[in-house]
């Protein structure tokens, strides 16, 4: 009798531990963007994302004018184009645009919005810093304010899943702007 009680107790504890361990999912569930369709201009290679309602159009720096980008919800500039994006002639475009610009693999918008600051390895993403930044000048009351965003990677891990989650957060930010 005592032996069967001990066995039942052992089985109960074993099942409880098994259920507890399987309930612990170390892999997080990232939320995809489920909002309205968007068109986004991309300088560089368009990213691979899960959201089918996001349409990317690859553009060059020569095509970046206030008129040509006005039909887009945002502009994304990819890592391989950041050095060129920091050239001083583009700073006014970023600051005067009516749509946000996002710089991927840059930890600050400063080399893109301040004319005398150049992008170099000091502005690249490193663990613990933003992986992408965004900038948009908005009108608040009687003044223009530069709004900026920083987006980090989950657990500072640079992998495809975390990059896709980062883009989903960028898309949600764009939608919050009511563009």
C-alpha positions in Angstrom: 0.0 0.0 0.0 2.8 2.4 1.0 4.6 1.5 -2.1 1.7 2.3 -4.4 1.2 5.7 -2.7 4.8 6.5 -3.2 4.6 5.4 -6.9 1.4 7.6 -7.4 3.2 10.5 -5.8 6.2 10.0 -8.0 4.1 9.8 -11.1 2.1 12.9 -10.1 5.4 14.8 -9.6 6.8 13.5 -12.8 3.8 14.6 -14.8 3.7 18.0 -13.1 7.3 18.6 -13.9 6.9 17.4 -17.5 4.0 19.8 -18.0 5.8 22.6 -16.3 8.8 22.2 -18.5 6.9 21.9 -21.8 4.9 25.1 -20.8 8.2 27.0 -20.7 8.8 28.0 -24.3 12.2 29.7 -24.6 11.3 30.9 -28.1 9.3 34.1 -28.0 6.3 34.7 -30.2 6.8 37.9 -32.2 3.7 39.9 -33.3 3.5 40.6 -37.0 2.1 43.8 -38.4 -1.6 43.3 -39.2 -2.6 46.8 -40.2 -3.4 48.6 -43.4 -1.4 48.1 -46.6 1.6 50.2 -47.0 4.0 51.2 -49.8 7.6 51.8 -48.6 10.5 53.1 -50.7 13.8 51.3 -50.0 17.2 52.5 -50.8 19.2 49.3 -51.0 17.9 45.7 -51.1 14.3 45.4 -49.9 14.0 43.4 -46.7 12.3 40.0 -46.5 9.3 40.2 -44.2 6.2 38.1 -43.5 3.7 40.9 -44.0 2.0 40.5 -47.4 0.3 43.9 -47.1 3.7 45.7 -47.2 4.9 46.5 -50.7 8.5 47.7 -51.2 9.8 49.8 -54.2 13.5 49.9 -54.6 14.6 53.5 -55.3 18.0 55.3 -55.7 19.2 58.4 -54.0 18.6 60.3 -57.2 14.9 59.4 -56.9 14.6 60.8 -53.4 12.9 64.1 -53.8 10.0 65.4 -51.8 7.7 64.9 -54.7 8.8 61.4 -55.7 8.5 60.0 -52.2 5.2 61.7 -51.3 3.2 58.6 -52.5 5.0 56.3 -50.0 4.3 55.7 -46.3 8.0 55.7 -45.4 11.5 55.3 -46.7 13.9 52.7 -45.5 17.7 53.0 -46.1 19.5 49.7 -45.7 22.9 49.1 -44.1 24.9 49.0 -47.3 23.7 52.5 -48.3 24.3 54.3 -44.9 27.6 55.9 -45.9 26.0 57.6 -48.9 22.9 58.4 -46.9 25.0 60.5 -44.5 26.2 62.8 -47.2 25.2 66.4 -46.2 23.1 67.1 -49.2 20.4 64.6 -47.9 20.1 66.0 -44.4 17.5 68.6 -45.4 15.5 65.9 -47.3 15.2 63.8 -44.2 14.3 66.7 -41.9 11.8 68.3 -44.3 10.1 65.2 -45.4 6.4 64.5 -44.6 7.1 60.8 -44.2 9.5 59.0 -41.9 12.9 57.8 -42.8 14.4 54.6 -41.2 18.1 53.8 -41.2 18.8 50.1 -40.7 21.9 49.0 -38.7 22.5 52.5 -37.5 22.3 53.4 -33.8 21.5 57.1 -34.2 19.9 59.5 -36.7 22.6 62.1 -36.1 25.0 61.3 -39.0 22.0 61.7 -41.3 20.4 64.8 -39.9 23.4 66.9 -38.9 25.3 68.1 -42.0 28.8 68.1 -40.6 28.7 64.6 -39.1 29.8 61.6 -41.2 28.6 58.1 -40.8 31.4 55.7 -39.8 31.9 52.6 -37.7 31.1 54.5 -34.5 27.5 54.9 -35.7 27.1 51.2 -36.6 24.9 48.8 -34.6 26.6 47.1 -31.7 25.0 44.9 -29.1 23.0 46.9 -26.6 22.2 49.8 -29.0 19.4 50.5 -31.4 19.6 48.4 -34.5 17.5 50.8 -36.6 16.5 54.4 -36.1 13.8 56.5 -37.6 13.3 60.3 -38.0 10.4 62.6 -38.9 9.9 66.3 -38.4 6.4 67.0 -37.1 4.5 70.2 -36.4 3.6 70.5 -32.7 1.7 73.7 -31.8 3.9 76.5 -33.1 7.1 74.7 -33.8 8.6 71.9 -35.7 10.0 69.0 -33.7 12.3 66.3 -34.8 10.8 63.0 -33.7 13.1 60.0 -33.6 12.7 56.3 -32.8 15.2 53.6 -31.9 14.5 49.9 -32.4 16.6 47.3 -30.8 16.9 43.6 -31.5 15.3 41.0 -29.1 18.1 39.9 -26.7 20.5 41.8 -28.9 20.6 38.8 -31.2 21.1 39.6 -34.9 19.2 36.9 -36.7 16.4 36.7 -39.4 13.6 36.2 -36.9 14.6 39.2 -34.8 15.1 41.4 -37.8 11.6 40.5 -39.1 10.2 41.3 -35.7 12.0 44.7 -35.8 10.5 45.5 -39.2 7.0 44.6 -37.8 7.6 47.2 -35.1 8.7 49.7 -37.7 5.5 49.1 -39.6 3.4 49.5 -36.5 5.2 52.8 -35.8 4.4 54.0 -39.3 0.8 53.2 -38.9 0.6 55.0 -35.6 1.5 58.2 -37.5 -1.8 57.9 -39.4 0.0 58.0 -42.8 
